[in-house]
Amino acid sequence: MSLEDGDGYISPFNTFCRLMSDAWKSTLTCAALACLAPLTVVLNLVVVVSISHFRHFQTTTNIILLSMAVSDLLVGLAVMPLMIVTLDFCWCISSFICFLFDLLRFVLTCASIGNMVLISVDRYVAICYPLRYSSIKPSTVKICVSVCWIILYTRVFVVAVTQARAMRNSTINPIIYAFFYPWFRKTVKLLLNCKFCKL
């Protein structure tokens, strides 16, 4: 049987090529996620341990970094592995589980992006209004971070959107926002040498 459309005959070979192309895309996506997931977990776990363990690193900026690292860590632990499983096989899982997965992916990637916005605001105030910035207390920042997470959870009940490109941020964020600091590189060396109490 031939396939006809407005442009004329479509051979079964063309359909086969499209299916093969889709299969290659899925395979490459799964391979990329399989590489990114453990890297994302390790990088963000180092940020979480460093900031939460060493009290004198809990500055206003680092509290936001900690919040972002937690959301990115959960992306690497839950969202990326589940995406590998559901990329081609979500149709054979119940639609409710697929919906919950999309919801989880939406919440965590949006939390990461929301924390990036808070970091941008934090840096803007620090540069443009240094006198005001010095009066901001870490407790105030903790409230802002908490509000950011609460807003996301309330939005979950309104809409569940599918942020795949946004997940790349979860791998890149700890490199950009934490690993460039000298104090953080020193902390990583101590953590790798198991010298937690040196700072």
N, C-alpha and C positions, 0 to 999 in steps of 0.2 A: 504494500500500500504506500502510495506517495504522500508526502506532506505538502500541502499547498498553503501559501499565504499571499499577500498582496504583491510580493515580488516574484512569485513563481515557485518552482519546485525546490524543496529542501531535502537533501539526501540524508539517509540515516547516518552516514559517515560524519556529517556536520554536527548532528546531535551527539554522537559519540565523542567528538572532539570537545564539545562544550562540557560534557560530563567529566572527561579526563582533566580539563582545565580547572573545573571546580574541585575535583579531587586533589589536584596538586596544590591549589590554594589552601584547602583545608589541612593538608599534610604540612605545608610550610608554616601555617599559623600555629598548628599544634607543636611543631618542633621549636618555633620561636618562644612560645609560652612555656614549654618544658625547660628551656634554658633560662628564661627570665624569672620564673617562679622561685627557684632556690636562691638565685642571686638577690632578688628582691627581699626575700626573708632574711638572709644573712646581713645585708647592708642595713636594713631597718632595725633588725634586732640589736645590732651594735649601737645604733643611735639611741634606742630605747634604754638599753642597759647603762650606757654612758651617762645620759642625762638623769635618769631616775636614781642611779646608784650614788653619784657624786653630787651632794647637795649644793655645793658652791657653784655648780654649773646651771642651777635652776634659775636662770635670769628670765626676764620677760620674753625675749626672743626665743630662748631655748625651750620654754614651756610650750610655745606654739610649735616649735620643731618636734617636740616630744609627741604632741597630739597628732601631727602629720605623720610621724613615723609609725604610730600605732595604727592609723588607718591604712597606711601603705603596707605595713606588716600583715594586716588582715587580708589585704588584696592578694599578697603573695601566698598566704597560707590557704585561703579559701576560694577566692574568685578565680585566680589563674588556673589552679588544678581542676576546679569544677568546669571551667570553660573548655578545657581540653576534652573532658568527658562528654559534655553536652554539645560540643560544636557540630558533630554529625549525628549524634544519637539522642538528641533531646526529644525527637518524635516518638521514641520508644519508652520514654519516661512519662509519668503522668503530667498533665498540663499544669497542675497545681505546683509540683516541684519545680518545673521550669519557671513558673511565675515567681516563686520564692527566690530562685537563683537570680533572676533578673532584678528583683528587689534588692537583694544583697549587693549585687554588683553596682546598682545605682547608688545605694547609700554610701558604700565605702569609697567609690571613686569620687563622689561629690564631696565627701568629708575631706579627702585629700586636696581637692581643688579649693574648698572653702578655707582650709588652713593655709594654702598658698596665698590666698587673698589677704588673710590676716597678717601673714609675714610681710607682704607688700605694704600694707598699711603701717605696720610696726616700723619698717625701715624708712618709710616716708616721714613719719613723725620724728624718728630719731635724727634724720638728716636735716629736715626743714625746721623743726621745733625742738632743738636739743634741750632747752631749759624745761619745757613741758614734759619731755620724754623722761627726764631724770626723776620726775615726781610720780611717774606711773609705777604702781606696785605690782609684783607678781600675782597677788591675789586678784587684782582687777583683770589681768590677762587671763587668769584661770576662769573667771566668770565669762569673759568674751568667748573663750574656747568652748566652754560648756554650752553657751547659747548657740554657737555654731552647730554643735552636734544635735542639740534639741530641735533646732529649725529643720535640720535634715530628717530627723526621725518623724517629725510631724508631716513633712512633705511626702514621706513614703506612703502615707495613707491616701494621698491625693493623686500621685502619679508615680509610675514605675517606668523609667526610661532606660533603654539599652545603651556611655561615656567611655567603646573598646579602645579607641585611640587614647582616651584619658588614662587608661591603665599603664601606659608606658611611663607616665609621670612617677608612678610608685617606685619604679626602679631607679629613675634618674634623680628624684628629689633628695635622697640622702647624700648623693655625690655632690650635687650643686649647693645644697643649703647647710651641710654639716662638714663634709670631708675637707673643705677648703680652709676651715679654721685650724690654726696651729694647735690650740688647746685640744681640739678633738682628735687630731692625728696622734698627739701625745697619749691621749686616753686610749686610743685603739691599740697602741703599742703595749700599754700596761695591761689591757684586757687580753691581748694575745699571749702575753707572758704570765698571765694569771696573777698579776700584782694589783689586786683591787684596792688595797688600802694604802697605796703609795701617794695618792693625791689628798 
